[in-house]
Amino acid sequence: MLTHYLPLLILFIFVVGFALTTLLLTHLIGPRRPDPVKNAVYESGIQPKTDARLRFSIKYFLVALIFLLFDIEVVFMYPWAVVFKDMLASGSFILIEMLVFLGILVFGLIYIWKKGAFVWE
């Protein structure tokens, strides 16, 4: 059974060996000419005026996460919309199911709105 995995093991050893050899050779052979211009901070052609490690408000990340959450939830509505016409003929369960789903989403949106997640100070 293990003989079936021998080609995979050989390939893995070859890949790791090639990667390590390439890294070692570039470290040993590569030129080392430090220059203050090369080591200077450069962002989009503009000299930086402040430290790059600025502190962001947690509200920024909270709004980004909320956007992702609701964006992903909307993606779940596309397959429902595709089969809605066909499934509606067999009963209204699919409509009730989506209304419950949207109700939970609206409840979550109202909850985070009341908690002040969208209020910027």
VENNORHU-V438670 format. One record per pair of residues at least 4 apart in sequence whose ideal C-beta (glycine too) atoms are under 8 Angstrom apart, sorted by the first residue. I is the first residue (numbers start at 0). J is the second residue. D is the distance in whole Angstrom. If there is no record, write none. Layout:
((I:J:D) (I:J:D))
//
This chain:
((0:4:8) (1:5:7) (4:8:6) (5:9:6) (6:10:6) (7:11:6) (8:12:6) (9:13:6) (10:14:6) (11:15:6) (12:16:6) (13:17:6) (14:18:6) (15:19:6) (16:20:6) (17:21:6) (18:22:6) (19:23:6) (20:24:6) (21:25:6) (22:26:6) (23:27:6) (24:28:6) (25:29:5) (33:37:7) (33:38:7) (34:38:7) (35:39:6) (40:46:8) (40:47:5) (40:51:8) (41:46:8) (42:47:6) (42:51:8) (47:51:6) (49:53:7) (55:59:5) (55:60:7) (56:119:8) (56:120:8) (57:61:6) (58:62:6) (58:116:7) (58:118:8) (58:119:6) (58:120:8) (59:63:7) (60:64:6) (61:65:6) (61:116:5) (62:66:6) (62:116:7) (62:117:7) (63:67:7) (64:68:6) (65:69:6) (65:111:6) (65:116:6) (66:70:6) (67:71:6) (68:72:6) (69:73:6) (69:104:7) (69:108:7) (70:74:7) (71:75:7) (72:76:8) (72:104:6) (73:77:8) (75:79:7) (75:100:8) (76:80:6) (76:97:7) (77:81:7) (78:82:7) (79:83:6) (79:93:7) (79:97:6) (82:86:5) (82:93:8) (83:87:6) (83:93:6) (83:94:8) (83:97:8) (84:88:8) (85:89:8) (86:90:8) (86:92:8) (86:93:4) (87:91:7) (87:93:6) (87:94:7) (91:95:6) (92:96:6) (93:97:7) (94:98:6) (95:99:6) (96:100:6) (97:101:6) (98:102:6) (99:103:7) (100:104:7) (101:105:6) (102:106:6) (103:107:6) (104:108:6) (105:109:6) (106:110:6) (107:111:6) (108:112:6) (109:113:6) (110:114:6) (111:116:4) (111:117:8) (112:116:7) (112:117:6))
//
